[in-house]
Amino acid sequence: MSTLKNFQESKYSIYAYLSIVAVIVFALSVFLLIPTTQNIFTVRDSLKQNRTDLETLTGKLNLLKSIAAGSITNFSRDAQKALPNEKSPSAIMNALDNLSINTQIGIDGYGFTLGMVSTQSAAGVTAPAAAKTTGADVININIKTRGTADQFKKFVTDMQHTRPLFDISSINVNFLGDANKSVASDLTLLAYYQTPITRIGSTESILPEFTETESKLLQSLTDMPDLAEMLASQATGAAVTVGKSDLFSF
Amino acid sequence: MASREINLITRKRKLTPEVMRLRAGLIKYMPLGLGIYALILAIIFGYSFYLNRQLDQVTSEVASTKSQIDAMRVEEGKYLILKSKSLSLTKILNNRYPYVETMEYFQSLENPNTQINSLKLTEAGDVQIQIAVKDSTALNDLVNSLLAGAGTKLQRIDLNSINYQDDGSIALGLTVAAGGRKRV
C-alpha cells in the first residue's frame, strides 16, 4: 500500500495515468470506434439499396395486385383476340369467311402454309417462322377473291381494321372490264399468332411499362370488330395448340 | 549559528510546479474529455444499432414482399403476355401499307380513254400496273397525271413495257413506288 501511495504521490504518476487513459482510448478507437463507424457506412449503403429494392418490389406487388383485381383482363382479352395464342387455321378460315360475307365478296380458294404444328419440345429447337420485326409468328395464306372493285376495297379495308389481325403482303388485282367493274384478285396474307411465354423473370425483375402508344393501341382494340367471335358458333375443328399455352390463360 | 532544517525523509518529494499544473489541468479537463469521448462512442454505437435495426426491418419487408410477388406468378405472366402482345400489335398495326388508298389513287387516273387492266401492289410499296390507253393523247394525259403525283403520291416511275395493240390502243406496263407503311 505504501508503495502505491508513494507512486501516486510521485511526479511520475500523472504520466502513468495519462498513458493508461491514452492506451484505453486508443484501444477503444481502434477496436470499436473505427470498425463501428465503417460498419455504419456499409449498413447505410445496404439500407439505401434495400429501401430502393423495397420501393421497386412494392410497386411491382401493387401492379400485380391490380392485375389480380382484373385491371388488365379486358385489354388482355382484346389483345388475345387480335393476336391469338394458337395457330388455328379453322379460326382464320372462319374470320375470312365472315369477312367475305360482310363485304359480299367471294373467296374462290384458300392456300395455307402452316409450318410446324407440333410443340417446340417435340420438334427440337426449331421455332415457328416468325416475322422478324413484329415478334409474332405467322401463317402464310393465299386467297383468291372475286367481286366488284368496291366490294374488294371494303374487303381489304375491313381486313386491316378487324380482329384477328391479318397483314397483306401483296395484292394482285385483275380488272375484268365488265359493266359491274368486277375484279378478280390474289391476295397473299399473313395471319399472326403469338405463342405465350412459359417462363417469367426473377422475383426482382422489373416489369416493363407500357408506352403511351401501346396503351392507346390497346384501348383502341376494343373498337375493332371481332371476326372470329361472329362465327364462333359455326366454328369447326379444334385449334392446334402450340407450346404450353395455357399457363397464363385469362 | 542558527540551526538549519534538513529533509531526511527521501520519499517525500516535492512536485515541481509544472507537474502540479499538469495534474491540476488533467483533474479539470480529463473528465470532460473522457465524457465527450464516451458521448461520441455512445452516439456512434446508438446510431449503428438504429441503422442495423432499420436494415433488419427493411430486409424483412423485402423478403415478405418477394414472397408475395412469388405467389403472384400467374398475374406476372399475364402482364408479360399482354406486354409482348402489345409490342407486336404496335409494330403490326403501325406498319401497314395503305392498299385501298393506293388503289383508289390509280383508279382516279381512269377515264373512258384510260383503263387499268391489272394492279399488283406489295407492302414494300412497289406497284406494277398494266394500263390500256386508247391513243397517244390519252397516253400523254396519263403521263402528265403520273408526273403530277410524283413526289407526293409516287416516289419512282419505271416504264417496263409499251405495246401497240391491234385495235390501235396502247398497253403500258409501269412499276411505280407509291405510298409507305403507316397506321391505316
Contacts between the chains, C-beta under 8 A, distances in Angstrom:
chain1	res1	chain2	res2	distance
A	6	B	11	5.4
A	9	B	11	8.0
A	9	B	13	7.7
A	10	B	13	6.6
A	11	B	13	6.9
A	11	B	15	5.1
A	11	B	16	6.5
A	11	B	19	4.5
A	14	B	19	6.2
A	14	B	22	5.8
A	14	B	23	5.0
A	14	B	26	6.5
A	17	B	26	7.4
A	18	B	26	6.8
A	21	B	30	6.9
A	21	B	34	7.2
A	25	B	34	7.9
A	25	B	37	6.2
A	28	B	37	7.9
A	28	B	41	6.8
A	32	B	41	7.2
A	32	B	45	8.0
A	33	B	40	7.6
A	33	B	41	6.3
A	33	B	44	6.4
A	36	B	44	5.4
A	36	B	45	6.3
A	36	B	48	5.1
A	37	B	44	6.0
A	39	B	48	6.1
A	40	B	44	7.0
A	40	B	47	6.3
A	40	B	48	5.2
A	40	B	51	6.1
A	43	B	48	7.1
A	43	B	51	4.5
A	43	B	52	6.0
A	43	B	55	5.5
A	44	B	51	6.2
A	46	B	55	5.8
A	47	B	51	6.3
A	47	B	54	5.7
A	47	B	55	4.9
A	47	B	58	6.2
A	50	B	55	6.7
A	50	B	58	4.4
A	50	B	59	5.8
A	50	B	62	5.7
A	51	B	58	5.8
A	53	B	62	5.6
A	54	B	58	5.8
A	54	B	61	5.6
A	54	B	62	5.1
A	54	B	65	6.5
A	57	B	62	6.4
A	57	B	65	4.3
A	57	B	66	6.4
A	57	B	69	6.4
A	58	B	65	6.0
A	60	B	69	6.0
A	61	B	65	5.5
A	61	B	68	5.6
A	61	B	69	5.5
A	61	B	72	7.5
A	63	B	79	7.1
A	64	B	69	6.5
A	64	B	72	4.2
A	64	B	75	4.5
A	64	B	76	6.0
A	64	B	79	7.4
A	65	B	72	7.5
A	65	B	75	8.0
A	67	B	72	7.7
A	67	B	75	4.2
A	67	B	76	7.9
A	67	B	78	6.0
A	67	B	79	5.5
A	68	B	72	6.4
A	68	B	75	5.1
A	72	B	78	6.8
A	72	B	79	6.6
A	72	B	82	5.6
A	75	B	82	6.1
A	76	B	78	6.1
A	76	B	81	7.1
A	76	B	82	5.0
A	76	B	85	8.0
A	79	B	82	5.8
A	79	B	85	4.2
A	79	B	86	6.4
A	79	B	89	6.4
A	80	B	85	7.1
A	82	B	85	7.6
A	82	B	89	5.9
A	83	B	85	5.0
A	83	B	88	6.0
A	83	B	89	5.9
A	83	B	92	7.9
A	133	B	91	5.8
A	133	B	95	7.4
A	134	B	88	4.9
A	134	B	91	4.6
A	134	B	92	5.2
A	135	B	84	6.7
A	135	B	87	6.0
A	135	B	88	4.6
A	135	B	91	7.1
A	136	B	88	4.3
A	136	B	92	7.0
A	149	B	107	7.1
A	153	B	100	4.9
A	153	B	103	6.4
A	153	B	104	7.2
A	156	B	99	5.2
A	156	B	100	5.3
A	156	B	103	7.8
A	157	B	100	5.2
A	160	B	96	5.8
A	160	B	99	7.7
A	160	B	184	5.3
A	161	B	184	7.9
A	165	B	89	7.2
A	165	B	92	5.7
A	165	B	93	7.4
A	167	B	92	6.3
A	167	B	96	6.7
A	167	B	123	7.3
A	168	B	96	7.9
A	168	B	97	7.0
A	168	B	99	6.0
A	168	B	123	6.6
A	169	B	122	6.8
A	169	B	123	5.6
A	170	B	120	6.8
A	170	B	121	6.5
A	170	B	122	4.4
A	170	B	123	6.8
A	171	B	99	5.7
A	171	B	103	7.8
A	171	B	119	7.6
A	171	B	120	7.1
A	171	B	121	4.8
A	172	B	118	7.1
A	172	B	119	7.7
A	172	B	120	4.6
A	173	B	103	7.1
A	173	B	118	6.4
A	173	B	119	4.6
A	173	B	120	7.4
A	173	B	121	7.8
A	174	B	117	7.2
A	174	B	118	4.8
A	175	B	115	7.2
A	175	B	116	5.5
A	175	B	117	5.9
A	175	B	118	6.6
A	175	B	119	7.5
A	177	B	115	6.9
A	177	B	117	7.7
A	192	B	88	7.2
A	192	B	92	6.4
A	194	B	84	6.7
A	194	B	85	5.9
A	194	B	88	5.9
A	196	B	77	7.8
A	196	B	81	5.1
A	197	B	77	6.7
A	197	B	80	5.8
A	197	B	81	6.1
A	197	B	84	6.6
A	200	B	73	6.2
A	200	B	76	5.1
A	200	B	77	5.3
A	200	B	80	5.9
A	201	B	80	8.0
A	203	B	66	4.9
A	203	B	69	5.2
A	203	B	70	5.6
A	204	B	66	7.5
A	207	B	76	7.0
A	207	B	79	5.9
A	207	B	80	7.2
A	207	B	83	7.6
A	208	B	80	7.9
A	208	B	83	5.4
A	210	B	83	6.7
A	210	B	86	6.3
A	211	B	90	7.9
A	213	B	90	5.9
A	213	B	94	7.8
A	214	B	83	7.9
A	214	B	86	4.2
A	214	B	87	7.0
A	214	B	89	7.9
A	214	B	90	5.4
A	217	B	86	6.6
A	217	B	89	5.9
A	217	B	90	5.4
A	217	B	93	6.3
A	218	B	82	7.7
A	218	B	86	5.6
A	218	B	89	7.7
A	221	B	89	7.4
A	247	B	74	7.8
A	247	B	77	6.3
A	248	B	74	5.9
A	248	B	77	3.5
A	248	B	78	5.0
A	248	B	80	8.0
A	248	B	81	5.6
A	250	B	78	6.6
